[in-house]
């Protein structure tokens, strides 16, 4: 009787383990199959199916990442990326500075702006390459003003002032609520003596936020012969910066 009971318990344990393992395998399978590219990237693309191999590589890559095994994680993320575009966004979120993975993403999925944003992040030490990647991303996402702002900051930092001016102008035109880009556009216009643009972009920004910005507006109005406007700007400047305009 004891032997029968022991055999029964062993069989029961074995079947339980099988059910648990199958349940885990099913959950792993579902965790791969329910990843929705649209919810991750905001895009609706045809390549939404993950191969079982791609799912395996991605899951292993995440485990490697959490074990701080960067080399193995990159290798498995690379294999997952090659299997499906759906892994682009989550991989980028985990390894934003990985140049090999970012470069692979732009080669495999050049129509995905996420790939070019990733490239810009990864190549931040190479501003010209990062700017080129941001411009590519902006072409694919024309309503994203932040891409142009980032490009403007990088271009300004390496002395590419024409490109910086164009980038900040694009950012301001897309979303003038972020008035920093508009004020920088006004400053670049001042350097070129484009007086109308100085006033236009300063007004879009809801007036300057510095004494220097007001001085540019006053000078621009004066150069255009708009004496009354120049006087109005001076009065407003005195209200905002009384110590600078006595």
Phi, psi and omega per residue, in radians:
X1 nan -0.720 3.137
X2 -1.061 -0.734 -3.116
X3 -1.107 -0.689 3.139
X4 -1.131 -0.734 3.139
X5 -1.117 -0.769 3.131
X6 -1.094 -0.760 3.127
X7 -1.075 -0.727 3.132
X8 -1.089 -0.773 -3.133
X9 -1.114 -0.699 3.114
X10 -1.125 -0.748 3.129
X11 -1.115 -0.738 3.125
X12 -1.081 -0.755 3.123
X13 -1.092 -0.746 -3.138
X14 -1.086 -0.795 -3.137
X15 -1.139 -0.664 3.109
X16 -1.075 -0.789 3.118
X17 -1.078 -0.691 3.114
X18 -1.074 -0.760 3.133
X19 -1.106 -0.762 3.127
X20 -1.080 -0.810 -3.129
X21 -1.097 -0.728 3.119
X22 -1.152 -0.652 3.110
X23 -1.109 -0.744 3.110
X24 -1.109 -0.757 3.132
X25 -1.089 -0.705 3.126
X26 -1.120 -0.750 -3.137
X27 -1.125 -0.694 3.094
X28 -1.091 -0.735 3.123
X29 -1.090 -0.782 -3.140
X30 -1.150 -0.678 -3.123
X31 -1.063 -0.518 3.082
X32 -1.401 -0.753 -2.993
X33 -1.306 -0.419 -3.096
X34 -1.594 -0.058 3.051
X35 -1.077 2.125 -3.074
X36 -1.861 2.090 -3.087
X37 -1.032 -0.647 -3.118
X38 -1.103 -0.735 -3.112
X39 -1.231 -0.480 -3.118
X40 -1.428 -0.804 -3.002
X41 -1.919 -0.204 -3.082
X42 1.383 0.128 -3.120
X43 -2.007 2.685 3.054
X44 -2.025 1.791 -3.046
X45 -2.118 2.717 -3.075
X46 -1.186 -0.478 -3.051
X47 -1.516 1.320 -3.098
X48 -1.899 -0.182 -3.096
X49 -1.515 2.367 3.092
X50 -1.768 2.353 3.058
X51 -1.326 2.696 3.085
X52 -0.975 -0.657 3.125
X53 -1.129 -0.763 3.140
X54 -1.060 -0.712 3.105
X55 -1.094 -0.744 3.128
X56 -1.095 -0.796 3.131
X57 -1.072 -0.762 -3.105
X58 -1.136 -0.821 3.134
X59 -1.054 -0.704 3.123
X60 -1.176 -0.672 3.134
X61 -1.084 -0.722 3.118
X62 -1.100 -0.735 3.095
X63 -1.082 -0.776 3.118
X64 -1.069 -0.709 -3.142
X65 -1.058 -0.799 -3.121
X66 -1.262 -0.323 3.032
X67 -1.561 0.081 -3.125
X68 1.082 0.498 3.055
X69 -1.684 1.439 -3.004
X70 -1.080 -0.735 -3.084
X71 -1.094 -0.840 -3.139
X72 -1.188 -0.648 3.123
X73 -1.067 -0.798 -3.141
X74 -1.079 -0.727 -3.138
X75 -1.079 -0.788 -3.111
X76 -1.284 -0.609 3.050
X77 -1.119 -0.682 3.108
X78 -1.033 -0.808 -3.139
X79 -1.144 -0.633 3.107
X80 -1.170 -0.744 3.117
X81 -1.063 -0.689 3.134
X82 -1.141 -0.445 -3.091
X83 -1.461 -0.534 -3.067
X84 -2.857 2.498 3.106
X85 -1.201 -0.361 -3.082
X86 -1.076 -0.361 -3.095
X87 -1.556 -0.006 -3.076
X88 -1.095 -0.988 -3.066
X89 -1.078 -0.847 3.139
X90 -1.143 -0.575 3.102
X91 -1.200 -0.745 3.094
X92 -1.035 -0.677 -3.114
X93 -1.150 -0.503 -3.125
X94 -1.547 -0.646 -3.099
X95 -2.243 1.157 -3.083
X96 -1.145 -0.390 -3.089
X97 -1.699 0.112 -3.106
X98 -1.374 1.879 -3.141
X99 -1.154 -0.794 3.141
X100 -1.027 -0.726 -3.123
X101 -1.245 -0.701 3.125
X102 -1.122 -0.733 3.119
X103 -1.128 -0.680 3.098
X104 -1.098 -0.731 -3.122
X105 -1.057 -0.726 -3.138
X106 -1.225 -0.537 3.108
X107 -1.276 -0.730 -3.086
X108 -1.353 -0.654 -3.005
X109 -2.298 1.112 -3.067
X110 -1.160 -0.254 3.129
X111 -1.589 0.018 -3.133
X112 -1.750 2.006 -3.131
X113 -1.057 -0.457 3.093
X114 -1.025 -0.644 -3.124
X115 -1.107 -0.734 -3.108
X116 -1.303 -0.585 3.029
X117 -1.098 -0.730 3.114
X118 -1.082 -0.759 3.118
X119 -1.025 -0.720 3.129
X120 -1.117 -0.708 3.101
X121 -1.108 -0.808 -3.063
X122 -1.186 -0.600 -3.066
X123 -1.758 0.535 -3.086
X124 -1.063 -0.433 3.111
X125 -1.364 -0.151 3.081
X126 -2.098 1.421 -2.985
X127 -0.951 -0.670 -3.104
X128 -1.132 -0.748 3.109
X129 -1.159 -0.709 3.130
X130 -1.098 -0.698 3.120
X131 -1.107 -0.777 3.123
X132 -1.032 -0.692 3.131
X133 -1.172 -0.685 3.123
X134 -1.149 -0.675 3.105
X135 -1.106 -0.726 3.091
X136 -1.078 -0.730 3.121
X137 -1.112 -0.710 -3.128
X138 -1.144 -0.603 3.099
X139 -1.128 -0.552 -3.140
X140 -1.508 -0.410 3.111
X141 -2.221 1.260 -3.027
X142 -1.109 -0.262 -3.123
X143 -1.652 0.015 -3.092
X144 -1.629 1.697 -3.107
X145 -1.195 -0.477 -3.085
X146 -1.143 -0.530 3.100
X147 -1.096 -0.785 3.137
X148 -1.172 -0.623 3.099
X149 -1.070 -0.788 3.131
X150 -1.090 -0.726 3.114
X151 -1.100 -0.694 3.130
X152 -1.109 -0.740 3.135
X153 -1.108 -0.776 3.134
X154 -1.141 -0.756 -3.118
X155 -1.132 -0.716 3.107
X156 -1.084 -0.665 -3.107
X157 -1.167 -0.421 3.137
X158 -1.889 0.226 3.060
X159 1.397 0.247 3.075
X160 -1.543 1.299 -2.946
X161 -1.247 -0.570 3.094
X162 -1.125 -0.773 3.118
X163 -1.156 -0.717 3.123
X164 -1.071 -0.757 3.136
X165 -1.066 -0.784 -3.131
X166 -1.132 -0.705 -3.111
X167 -1.146 -0.801 3.134
X168 -1.150 -0.637 3.095
X169 -1.082 -0.783 3.118
X170 -1.071 -0.747 -3.140
X171 -1.084 -0.754 -3.139
X172 -1.161 -0.750 -3.133
X173 -1.091 -0.596 -3.130
X174 -1.308 -0.770 -3.071
X175 -2.532 1.490 -3.104
X176 -1.187 -0.196 3.118
X177 -1.079 -0.609 3.041
X178 -1.444 1.481 -2.906
X179 -1.271 -0.177 3.116
X180 -1.036 -0.721 3.125
X181 -1.139 -0.635 3.138
X182 -1.181 -0.727 3.139
X183 -1.166 -0.622 3.104
X184 -1.247 -0.570 3.059
X185 -1.122 -0.720 3.103
X186 -1.095 -0.688 -3.138
X187 -1.152 -0.724 3.093
X188 -1.137 -0.684 3.112
X189 -1.097 -0.641 3.115
X190 -1.097 -0.752 -3.139
X191 -1.068 -0.502 -3.137
X192 -1.666 0.007 -3.132
X193 1.252 0.444 3.108
X194 -1.591 1.438 -2.931
X195 -1.137 -0.705 3.115
X196 -1.058 -0.734 -3.131
X197 -1.161 -0.616 3.109
X198 -1.011 -0.855 -3.113
X199 -1.217 -0.760 -3.102
X200 -1.001 -0.886 -3.066
X201 -1.350 -0.431 3.039
X202 -1.207 -0.694 3.122
X203 -1.220 -0.678 3.090
X204 -1.039 -0.604 -3.132
X205 -1.385 0.102 -3.074
X206 1.079 0.876 3.086
X207 1.308 2.722 -3.098
X208 -1.128 2.786 3.119
X209 -1.959 0.203 3.128
X210 -2.514 2.786 3.099
X211 -1.086 -0.666 3.141
X212 -1.100 -0.678 3.112
X213 -1.083 -0.709 3.087
X214 -1.142 -0.689 3.120
X215 -1.066 -0.692 3.110
X216 -1.103 -0.741 3.123
X217 -1.112 -0.772 -3.133
X218 -1.096 -0.774 3.129
X219 -1.134 -0.716 -3.141
X220 -1.076 -0.777 3.127
X221 -1.118 -0.677 3.122
X222 -1.136 -0.778 3.133
X223 -1.085 -0.529 3.140
X224 -1.509 -0.018 -3.139
X225 1.344 0.311 -3.123
X226 -1.684 1.257 -3.017
X227 -1.061 -0.744 -3.115
X228 -1.107 -0.725 3.098
X229 -1.106 -0.719 -3.140
X230 -1.059 -0.703 3.122
X231 -1.173 -0.693 3.103
X232 -1.102 -0.749 3.122
X233 -1.113 -0.641 3.138
X234 -1.130 -0.729 3.106
X235 -1.095 -0.745 3.120
X236 -1.150 -0.655 3.127
X237 -1.129 -0.678 3.129
X238 -1.135 -0.599 3.110
X239 -1.189 -0.661 -3.096
X240 -1.453 -0.650 -3.071
X241 -2.352 1.223 -3.069
X242 -1.053 -0.553 -3.122
X243 -1.260 -0.414 -3.104
X244 -1.621 -0.289 -3.100
X245 -2.301 1.338 -3.131
X246 -1.609 nan nan
